[in-house]
Amino acid sequence: MQSLQGQLLLASRRLLDPNFARTVVLLVQHGEDGALGLVLNRPLDVTVKQACEDAVESPCVVDDVLYQGGPCQAPQLMALHTHPAAGEMEVLPGLFFCQRSDGLEQLLSKSDATAKFFVGYAGWSPGQLEKEMRSGSWLVMPATEELIFDASSLWSRLVTQVTLGGQIDPRLIPEDPSVN
């Protein structure tokens, strides 16, 4: 299978696993060794600054919401961002993934950084994601910087877009169809 790095995985309505139900995952890495992704639409009830108070020695000025990147535990914070100097790996043109402490320190010290911070990640062993895709658990669509940094109603908007295509403008469909 061709690499899906930089693509969005949309949990299909069939996917009932509570770790992934109604999630949008950006695939940061995908290859023969498996896949690593970050859930874009699971905000936590804590800001990056609050989370860093006890865990990080360097100053943190980022007061944005922190996201649960997935059920797998990571030893440290991770970020998606648009600052090449702090970049560790380019996921899309101009969008970088970082988990190195020096890059994270740069991002945490910038109040104007275009960045999204995560604890945890989604991981798949070799062949696991491909098997889940064959079973219909995931829908795939290209990622854009705009989609990555704007998580409002992301899952319902994108699933509607992928499944209905050009038939209906997904912006006109309410999150709760009962208000129609």
MDAnalysis code that builds the backbone (N, CA, C; Angstrom):
import MDAnalysis as mda
import numpy as np

u = mda.Universe.empty(540, n_residues=180, atom_resindex=np.repeat(np.arange(180), 3), trajectory=True)
u.add_TopologyAttr("name", ["N", "CA", "C"] * 180)
u.add_TopologyAttr("resid", np.arange(1, 181))
u.add_TopologyAttr("resname", ["MET", "GLN", "SER", "LEU", "GLN", "GLY", "GLN", "LEU", "LEU", "LEU", "ALA", "SER", "ARG", "ARG", "LEU", "LEU", "ASP", "PRO", "ASN", "PHE", "ALA", "ARG", "THR", "VAL", "VAL", "LEU", "LEU", "VAL", "GLN", "HIS", "GLY", "GLU", "ASP", "GLY", "ALA", "LEU", "GLY", "LEU", "VAL", "LEU", "ASN", "ARG", "PRO", "LEU", "ASP", "VAL", "THR", "VAL", "LYS", "GLN", "ALA", "CYS", "GLU", "ASP", "ALA", "VAL", "GLU", "SER", "PRO", "CYS", "VAL", "VAL", "ASP", "ASP", "VAL", "LEU", "TYR", "GLN", "GLY", "GLY", "PRO", "CYS", "GLN", "ALA", "PRO", "GLN", "LEU", "MET", "ALA", "LEU", "HIS", "THR", "HIS", "PRO", "ALA", "ALA", "GLY", "GLU", "MET", "GLU", "VAL", "LEU", "PRO", "GLY", "LEU", "PHE", "PHE", "CYS", "GLN", "ARG", "SER", "ASP", "GLY", "LEU", "GLU", "GLN", "LEU", "LEU", "SER", "LYS", "SER", "ASP", "ALA", "THR", "ALA", "LYS", "PHE", "PHE", "VAL", "GLY", "TYR", "ALA", "GLY", "TRP", "SER", "PRO", "GLY", "GLN", "LEU", "GLU", "LYS", "GLU", "MET", "ARG", "SER", "GLY", "SER", "TRP", "LEU", "VAL", "MET", "PRO", "ALA", "THR", "GLU", "GLU", "LEU", "ILE", "PHE", "ASP", "ALA", "SER", "SER", "LEU", "TRP", "SER", "ARG", "LEU", "VAL", "THR", "GLN", "VAL", "THR", "LEU", "GLY", "GLY", "GLN", "ILE", "ASP", "PRO", "ARG", "LEU", "ILE", "PRO", "GLU", "ASP", "PRO", "SER", "VAL", "ASN"])
u.atoms.positions = np.array([
    [0.843, -1.186, 0.000],
    [0.000, 0.000, 0.000],
    [0.885, 1.245, 0.000],
    [0.451, 2.228, -0.735],
    [1.168, 3.499, -0.793],
    [1.050, 4.219, 0.555],
    [2.094, 4.951, 0.930],
    [2.094, 5.658, 2.204],
    [0.958, 6.669, 2.270],
    [0.313, 6.728, 3.408],
    [-0.774, 7.677, 3.652],
    [-0.312, 8.836, 4.538],
    [0.998, 9.010, 4.673],
    [1.504, 10.124, 5.469],
    [0.898, 11.428, 4.951],
    [0.437, 12.264, 5.875],
    [-0.148, 13.542, 5.503],
    [-1.624, 13.460, 5.133],
    [-2.214, 12.300, 5.262],
    [-3.646, 12.129, 4.984],
    [-4.429, 12.135, 6.301],
    [-5.704, 12.449, 6.200],
    [-6.589, 12.377, 7.360],
    [-7.333, 11.057, 7.336],
    [-7.409, 10.424, 8.495],
    [-8.259, 9.250, 8.676],
    [-9.494, 9.724, 9.416],
    [-10.659, 9.445, 8.858],
    [-11.921, 9.785, 9.500],
    [-12.547, 8.489, 9.986],
    [-12.808, 8.407, 11.267],
    [-13.439, 7.203, 11.802],
    [-14.809, 7.059, 11.150],
    [-15.062, 5.910, 10.531],
    [-16.374, 5.706, 9.923],
    [-17.394, 5.482, 11.037],
    [-18.636, 5.549, 10.672],
    [-19.693, 5.337, 11.675],
    [-19.661, 3.904, 12.211],
    [-19.005, 2.996, 11.494],
    [-18.862, 1.601, 11.932],
    [-17.861, 1.437, 13.073],
    [-16.919, 2.359, 13.177],
    [-15.842, 2.243, 14.163],
    [-16.379, 2.628, 15.541],
    [-16.573, 1.640, 16.393],
    [-17.183, 1.867, 17.696],
    [-16.175, 1.895, 18.839],
    [-14.923, 1.619, 18.552],
    [-13.881, 1.673, 19.586],
    [-13.910, 3.062, 20.221],
    [-14.141, 3.155, 21.539],
    [-14.255, 4.479, 22.182],
    [-12.999, 5.339, 22.045],
    [-11.854, 4.723, 21.798],
    [-10.627, 5.499, 21.588],
    [-10.659, 6.272, 20.276],
    [-11.455, 5.795, 19.320],
    [-11.429, 6.394, 17.990],
    [-12.795, 6.796, 17.437],
    [-13.885, 6.513, 18.124],
    [-15.206, 6.880, 17.616],
    [-15.259, 8.387, 17.370],
    [-15.712, 8.758, 16.182],
    [-15.895, 10.160, 15.775],
    [-14.593, 10.972, 15.817],
    [-13.486, 10.321, 15.486],
    [-12.206, 11.046, 15.490],
    [-11.721, 11.338, 14.079],
    [-10.848, 12.339, 14.023],
    [-10.115, 12.684, 12.810],
    [-8.641, 12.575, 13.192],
    [-7.919, 11.738, 12.474],
    [-6.517, 11.460, 12.787],
    [-5.647, 11.901, 11.613],
    [-4.617, 12.671, 11.905],
    [-3.618, 13.003, 10.889],
    [-2.532, 11.940, 10.956],
    [-2.258, 11.287, 9.822],
    [-1.172, 10.313, 9.785],
    [0.150, 11.044, 9.622],
    [0.960, 10.978, 10.653],
    [2.262, 11.633, 10.670],
    [3.298, 10.742, 9.991],
    [3.193, 9.447, 10.204],
    [4.087, 8.470, 9.582],
    [3.262, 7.274, 9.150],
    [3.630, 6.676, 8.020],
    [2.965, 5.460, 7.568],
    [3.914, 4.748, 6.612],
    [4.213, 3.507, 6.950],
    [5.122, 2.733, 6.122],
    [5.102, 1.272, 6.495],
    [6.133, 0.552, 6.076],
    [6.236, -0.879, 6.344],
    [6.266, -1.202, 7.834],
    [6.784, -0.256, 8.641],
    [6.910, -0.492, 10.086],
    [5.649, -0.153, 10.860],
    [4.593, 0.287, 10.178],
    [3.349, 0.644, 10.848],
    [3.021, 2.112, 10.627],
    [2.213, 2.654, 11.527],
    [1.764, 4.036, 11.355],
    [1.675, 4.739, 12.698],
    [1.858, 6.062, 12.642],
    [1.706, 6.923, 13.810],
    [0.826, 8.090, 13.391],
    [-0.182, 8.368, 14.208],
    [-1.078, 9.473, 13.907],
    [-1.420, 10.255, 15.155],
    [-2.030, 11.415, 14.952],
    [-2.473, 12.267, 16.050],
    [-3.951, 12.591, 15.863],
    [-4.745, 12.353, 16.903],
    [-6.167, 12.682, 16.877],
    [-6.290, 14.196, 16.981],
    [-6.935, 14.807, 16.004],
    [-7.011, 16.266, 15.926],
    [-8.184, 16.868, 16.692],
    [-9.179, 16.069, 17.016],
    [-10.407, 16.627, 17.572],
    [-10.783, 16.072, 18.946],
    [-9.793, 15.864, 19.803],
    [-10.044, 15.446, 21.181],
    [-9.379, 16.427, 22.149],
    [-9.984, 17.618, 22.323],
    [-9.397, 18.584, 23.249],
    [-9.538, 18.106, 24.688],
    [-8.555, 18.422, 25.489],
    [-8.591, 18.105, 26.916],
    [-9.059, 19.336, 27.690],
    [-9.377, 19.145, 28.934],
    [-9.813, 20.260, 29.784],
    [-8.638, 20.945, 30.462],
    [-7.535, 21.033, 29.765],
    [-6.329, 21.658, 30.306],
    [-5.605, 22.386, 29.165],
    [-4.957, 23.468, 29.510],
    [-4.184, 24.182, 28.489],
    [-2.753, 23.652, 28.470],
    [-2.049, 23.986, 27.423],
    [-0.647, 23.591, 27.302],
    [0.138, 24.190, 28.468],
    [-0.135, 25.445, 28.780],
    [0.571, 26.130, 29.866],
    [0.339, 25.429, 31.210],
    [-0.899, 25.053, 31.489],
    [-1.200, 24.347, 32.742],
    [-0.473, 23.008, 32.801],
    [-0.458, 22.286, 31.704],
    [0.192, 20.980, 31.668],
    [1.701, 21.096, 31.833],
    [2.278, 22.193, 31.363],
    [3.729, 22.371, 31.412],
    [4.229, 22.903, 32.760],
    [3.347, 23.454, 33.574],
    [3.778, 24.070, 34.830],
    [4.653, 23.156, 35.674],
    [4.241, 21.911, 35.835],
    [5.001, 20.981, 36.677],
    [5.942, 20.078, 35.888],
    [5.716, 19.957, 34.586],
    [6.453, 18.969, 33.808],
    [7.639, 19.513, 33.025],
    [7.671, 20.812, 32.761],
    [8.709, 21.374, 31.894],
    [9.458, 22.469, 32.642],
    [10.775, 22.430, 32.551],
    [11.595, 23.420, 33.250],
    [11.654, 24.758, 32.530],
    [11.597, 24.739, 31.205],
    [11.686, 25.980, 30.444],
    [10.338, 26.711, 30.465],
    [10.358, 28.021, 30.229],
    [9.116, 28.791, 30.276],
    [8.149, 28.400, 29.157],
    [6.859, 28.464, 29.461],
    [5.813, 28.159, 28.499],
    [4.839, 29.328, 28.454],
    [4.673, 29.923, 27.292],
    [3.738, 31.039, 27.136],
    [2.507, 30.636, 26.318],
    [2.458, 29.403, 25.856],
    [1.345, 28.921, 25.029],
    [0.179, 28.556, 25.936],
    [-0.931, 29.270, 25.772],
    [-2.100, 29.038, 26.613],
    [-3.244, 28.405, 25.818],
    [-2.917, 27.700, 24.737],
    [-3.920, 27.027, 23.918],
    [-4.318, 25.695, 24.559],
    [-5.421, 25.151, 24.096],
    [-5.891, 23.873, 24.613],
    [-4.913, 22.754, 24.222],
    [-4.790, 21.770, 25.069],
    [-3.974, 20.586, 24.828],
    [-4.893, 19.495, 24.292],
    [-4.402, 18.671, 23.375],
    [-5.208, 17.627, 22.752],
    [-4.721, 16.239, 23.148],
    [-5.673, 15.297, 23.234],
    [-5.356, 13.892, 23.440],
    [-5.088, 13.308, 22.059],
    [-3.820, 13.050, 21.765],
    [-3.424, 12.605, 20.434],
    [-3.756, 11.161, 20.126],
    [-4.120, 10.390, 21.156],
    [-4.474, 8.990, 20.959],
    [-4.271, 8.205, 22.233],
    [-4.606, 6.917, 22.182],
    [-4.551, 6.095, 23.391],
    [-3.154, 5.617, 23.788],
    [-2.178, 5.713, 22.906],
    [-0.821, 5.266, 23.234],
    [-0.094, 6.374, 23.993],
    [0.561, 5.997, 25.061],
    [1.267, 6.972, 25.880],
    [2.619, 7.313, 25.270],
    [2.940, 8.593, 25.293],
    [4.229, 9.077, 24.795],
    [5.012, 9.618, 25.978],
    [6.329, 9.535, 25.927],
    [7.134, 10.022, 27.049],
    [7.110, 11.546, 27.195],
    [6.698, 12.250, 26.144],
    [6.695, 13.707, 26.216],
    [5.637, 14.289, 25.293],
    [5.525, 15.581, 25.345],
    [4.619, 16.347, 24.506],
    [5.008, 16.200, 23.037],
    [4.034, 16.362, 22.154],
    [4.282, 16.370, 20.711],
    [3.552, 17.567, 20.123],
    [3.991, 18.026, 18.956],
    [3.349, 19.185, 18.338],
    [3.324, 19.064, 16.821],
    [2.279, 19.638, 16.245],
    [2.207, 19.906, 14.817],
    [2.329, 21.410, 14.697],
    [3.147, 21.910, 13.772],
    [3.403, 23.345, 13.728],
    [3.891, 23.779, 12.351],
    [4.029, 25.094, 12.189],
    [4.442, 25.654, 10.893],
    [5.782, 26.373, 10.960],
    [6.591, 26.098, 11.965],
    [7.884, 26.770, 12.143],
    [9.026, 25.843, 11.754],
    [9.626, 26.026, 10.568],
    [10.673, 25.114, 10.096],
    [11.862, 24.987, 11.047],
    [12.183, 26.033, 11.775],
    [13.337, 25.982, 12.684],
    [13.127, 24.966, 13.801],
    [11.886, 24.751, 14.206],
    [11.585, 23.790, 15.268],
    [11.150, 22.453, 14.685],
    [11.203, 22.340, 13.373],
    [10.707, 21.139, 12.703],
    [11.598, 19.947, 12.888],
    [10.994, 18.826, 13.047],
    [11.715, 17.567, 13.169],
    [11.464, 16.726, 11.920],
    [10.219, 16.755, 11.470],
    [9.838, 15.998, 10.287],
    [8.717, 16.755, 9.578],
    [8.837, 16.914, 8.280],
    [7.792, 17.589, 7.514],
    [6.722, 16.564, 7.123],
    [5.495, 16.809, 7.575],
    [4.380, 15.901, 7.311],
    [3.688, 16.284, 6.009],
    [3.485, 17.571, 5.833],
    [2.927, 18.178, 4.619],
    [3.832, 19.348, 4.290],
    [3.787, 19.871, 3.087],
    [4.605, 21.056, 2.815],
    [4.265, 22.195, 3.801],
    [5.267, 22.593, 4.580],
    [5.091, 23.682, 5.542],
    [4.489, 23.281, 6.871],
    [4.161, 22.000, 7.068],
    [3.619, 21.509, 8.345],
    [4.584, 20.480, 8.912],
    [4.995, 20.697, 10.148],
    [6.023, 19.871, 10.768],
    [5.504, 19.165, 12.014],
    [6.122, 18.022, 12.316],
    [5.868, 17.259, 13.532],
    [7.104, 17.370, 14.393],
    [6.912, 17.554, 15.693],
    [8.049, 17.673, 16.601],
    [7.758, 16.965, 17.911],
    [8.749, 16.222, 18.390],
    [8.693, 15.648, 19.728],
    [10.032, 15.800, 20.450],
    [11.007, 16.391, 19.781],
    [12.307, 16.650, 20.416],
    [12.174, 17.808, 21.392],
    [12.856, 17.718, 22.513],
    [12.732, 18.751, 23.547],
    [13.213, 20.122, 23.084],
    [14.285, 20.192, 22.265],
    [14.758, 21.509, 21.828],
    [13.747, 22.191, 20.917],
    [13.119, 21.449, 20.028],
    [12.091, 22.013, 19.157],
    [10.848, 22.412, 19.932],
    [10.459, 21.570, 20.889],
    [9.288, 21.886, 21.711],
    [9.526, 23.140, 22.548],
    [10.728, 23.279, 23.093],
    [11.051, 24.478, 23.886],
    [10.914, 25.742, 23.044],
    [11.351, 25.680, 21.792],
    [11.194, 26.833, 20.891],
    [9.719, 27.178, 20.716],
    [8.898, 26.159, 20.475],
    [7.469, 26.388, 20.250],
    [6.758, 26.876, 21.505],
    [7.124, 26.337, 22.653],
    [6.472, 26.715, 23.909],
    [6.811, 28.136, 24.335],
    [7.891, 28.688, 23.801],
    [8.291, 30.047, 24.174],
    [7.731, 31.108, 23.224],
    [6.952, 30.683, 22.213],
    [6.397, 31.623, 21.223],
    [4.879, 31.715, 21.401],
    [4.393, 32.879, 21.763],
    [2.950, 33.036, 21.915],
    [2.249, 33.146, 20.564],
    [3.002, 33.444, 19.520],
    [2.409, 33.595, 18.195],
    [2.615, 32.359, 17.309],
    [3.046, 31.260, 17.894],
    [3.315, 30.054, 17.113],
    [2.014, 29.439, 16.608],
    [2.013, 29.048, 15.336],
    [0.898, 28.266, 14.812],
    [1.252, 26.820, 15.116],
    [0.683, 26.329, 16.214],
    [1.027, 24.983, 16.674],
    [-0.160, 24.372, 17.409],
    [-0.185, 23.061, 17.402],
    [-1.192, 22.296, 18.125],
    [-0.419, 21.245, 18.913],
    [-0.659, 21.170, 20.226],
    [0.112, 20.303, 21.106],
    [-0.714, 19.098, 21.544],
    [-0.020, 17.954, 21.697],
    [-0.675, 16.688, 21.980],
    [0.045, 15.915, 23.082],
    [-0.742, 15.171, 23.845],
    [-0.207, 14.117, 24.705],
    [-0.794, 12.823, 24.157],
    [0.003, 11.803, 24.071],
    [-0.444, 10.536, 23.509],
    [-0.486, 10.580, 21.993],
    [-0.623, 9.398, 21.410],
    [-0.668, 9.279, 19.952],
    [-1.445, 8.021, 19.583],
    [-1.767, 7.902, 18.318],
    [-2.410, 6.706, 17.784],
    [-1.340, 5.914, 17.036],
    [-1.223, 4.645, 17.326],
    [-0.201, 3.826, 16.683],
    [-0.770, 2.524, 16.152],
    [-0.247, 2.088, 15.033],
    [-0.665, 0.836, 14.411],
    [0.576, 0.017, 14.078],
    [0.529, -1.265, 14.339],
    [1.625, -2.162, 13.983],
    [1.586, -2.425, 12.476],
    [2.650, -3.024, 11.907],
    [2.663, -3.273, 10.457],
    [1.422, -4.039, 10.002],
    [0.733, -3.499, 9.006],
    [-0.444, -4.144, 8.435],
    [-1.750, -3.900, 9.185],
    [-1.689, -3.441, 10.413],
    [-2.900, -3.261, 11.221],
    [-3.836, -2.200, 10.640],
    [-3.296, -1.049, 10.281],
    [-4.129, 0.019, 9.731],
    [-4.752, -0.415, 8.403],
    [-3.990, -1.069, 7.560],
    [-4.496, -1.527, 6.272],
    [-5.671, -2.499, 6.477],
    [-5.555, -3.374, 7.469],
    [-6.642, -4.322, 7.785],
    [-7.887, -3.556, 8.240],
    [-7.706, -2.552, 9.097],
    [-8.838, -1.752, 9.573],
    [-9.486, -0.986, 8.417],
    [-8.687, -0.528, 7.483],
    [-9.229, 0.199, 6.334],
    [-10.038, -0.742, 5.437],
    [-9.544, -1.956, 5.222],
    [-10.288, -2.930, 4.407],
    [-11.632, -3.283, 5.041],
    [-11.695, -3.238, 6.384],
    [-12.956, -3.568, 7.066],
    [-13.931, -2.392, 7.082],
    [-13.509, -1.244, 6.557],
    [-14.399, -0.090, 6.489],
    [-14.385, 0.792, 7.724],
    [-13.390, 0.635, 8.580],
    [-13.320, 1.431, 9.808],
    [-12.910, 2.881, 9.566],
    [-12.170, 3.123, 8.489],
    [-11.631, 4.460, 8.246],
    [-11.949, 4.958, 6.845],
    [-12.219, 6.242, 6.749],
    [-12.322, 6.950, 5.477],
    [-11.063, 7.797, 5.361],
    [-10.600, 8.046, 4.154],
    [-9.347, 8.782, 3.960],
    [-9.613, 10.008, 3.108],
    [-8.980, 11.112, 3.493],
    [-9.032, 12.319, 2.675],
    [-7.753, 13.109, 2.869],
    [-7.392, 13.953, 1.913],
    [-6.173, 14.749, 2.036],
    [-6.279, 15.752, 3.186],
    [-5.190, 15.934, 3.882],
    [-5.131, 16.919, 4.969],
    [-4.725, 18.271, 4.406],
    [-5.191, 19.306, 5.070],
    [-4.741, 20.663, 4.775],
    [-4.419, 21.324, 6.107],
    [-3.602, 22.337, 6.054],
    [-3.254, 23.065, 7.277],
    [-4.512, 23.627, 7.937],
    [-5.433, 24.129, 7.136],
    [-6.669, 24.695, 7.675],
    [-7.460, 23.654, 8.472],
    [-7.594, 22.448, 7.942],
    [-8.329, 21.396, 8.646],
    [-7.619, 20.976, 9.929],
    [-6.327, 20.948, 9.910],
    [-5.555, 20.509, 11.075],
    [-5.700, 21.486, 12.236],
    [-5.710, 22.781, 11.944],
    [-5.754, 23.767, 13.018],
    [-7.157, 24.274, 13.334],
    [-8.189, 23.830, 12.592],
    [-9.572, 24.220, 12.881],
    [-10.371, 22.963, 13.172],
    [-10.497, 22.610, 14.438],
    [-11.135, 21.350, 14.816],
    [-12.630, 21.485, 15.105],
    [-13.232, 22.645, 14.868],
    [-14.648, 22.818, 15.190],
    [-15.517, 21.933, 14.294],
    [-16.296, 21.069, 14.907],
    [-17.185, 20.126, 14.208],
    [-16.457, 19.359, 13.109],
    [-15.188, 19.104, 13.313],
    [-14.351, 18.536, 12.261],
    [-14.848, 17.183, 11.761],
    [-15.135, 16.260, 12.658],
    [-15.502, 14.912, 12.234],
    [-16.782, 14.918, 11.407],
    [-17.846, 15.513, 11.933],
    [-19.122, 15.470, 11.220],
    [-19.033, 16.198, 9.879],
    [-18.320, 17.308, 9.855],
    [-18.146, 18.065, 8.626],
    [-17.442, 17.236, 7.557],
    [-16.337, 16.593, 7.942],
    [-15.526, 15.855, 6.967],
    [-16.172, 14.546, 6.539],
    [-16.786, 13.826, 7.460],
    [-17.453, 12.579, 7.083],
    [-18.584, 12.881, 6.110],
    [-19.316, 13.942, 6.362],
    [-20.388, 14.338, 5.448],
    [-19.809, 14.683, 4.084],
    [-18.717, 15.416, 4.086],
    [-18.080, 15.804, 2.821],
    [-17.627, 14.579, 2.033],
    [-17.001, 13.614, 2.705],
    [-16.488, 12.431, 2.024],
    [-17.623, 11.530, 1.553],
    [-18.647, 11.336, 2.370],
    [-19.705, 10.389, 2.008],
    [-20.738, 10.972, 1.061],
    [-21.044, 12.265, 1.177],
    [-22.050, 12.859, 0.302],
    [-21.445, 13.594, -0.881],
    [-20.149, 13.856, -0.811],
    [-19.464, 14.519, -1.907],
    [-20.111, 15.830, -2.285],
    [-20.361, 16.032, -3.551],
    [-20.911, 17.287, -4.032],
    [-22.428, 17.360, -3.964],
    [-23.090, 16.349, -3.398],
    [-24.545, 16.340, -3.382],
    [-25.148, 17.405, -2.458],
    [-24.541, 17.595, -1.283],
    [-25.061, 18.532, -0.288],
    [-23.896, 19.324, 0.277],
    [-24.093, 20.606, 0.483],
    [-23.059, 21.437, 1.112],
    [-23.001, 21.061, 2.590],
    [-21.883, 20.448, 3.058],
    [-21.806, 19.971, 4.442],
    [-21.918, 21.089, 5.476],
    [-21.654, 22.322, 5.090],
    [-21.779, 23.427, 6.045],
    [-23.231, 23.704, 6.405],
    [-24.166, 23.227, 5.577],
    [-25.589, 23.462, 5.816],
    [-26.234, 22.393, 6.695],
    [-25.503, 21.327, 6.990],
    [-26.045, 20.239, 7.800],
    [-25.675, 20.499, 9.260],
    [-26.670, 20.597, 10.149],
    [-26.364, 20.852, 11.561],
    [-25.699, 19.648, 12.219],
    [-24.928, 19.907, 13.266],
    [-24.287, 18.835, 14.034],
    [-25.352, 17.858, 14.552],
    [-26.470, 18.396, 15.032],
    [-27.587, 17.600, 15.530],
    [-28.719, 17.694, 14.511],
    [-28.952, 16.640, 13.711],
    [-29.977, 16.686, 12.665],
    [-31.385, 16.947, 13.199],
    [-31.639, 16.725, 14.477],
    [-32.975, 16.950, 15.029],
    [-33.354, 18.429, 15.044],
    [-32.396, 19.345, 14.886],
    [-32.714, 20.761, 14.856],
    [-33.094, 21.218, 13.444],
    [-33.135, 20.304, 12.513],
    [-33.506, 20.606, 11.128],
    [-34.930, 21.092, 11.016],
])
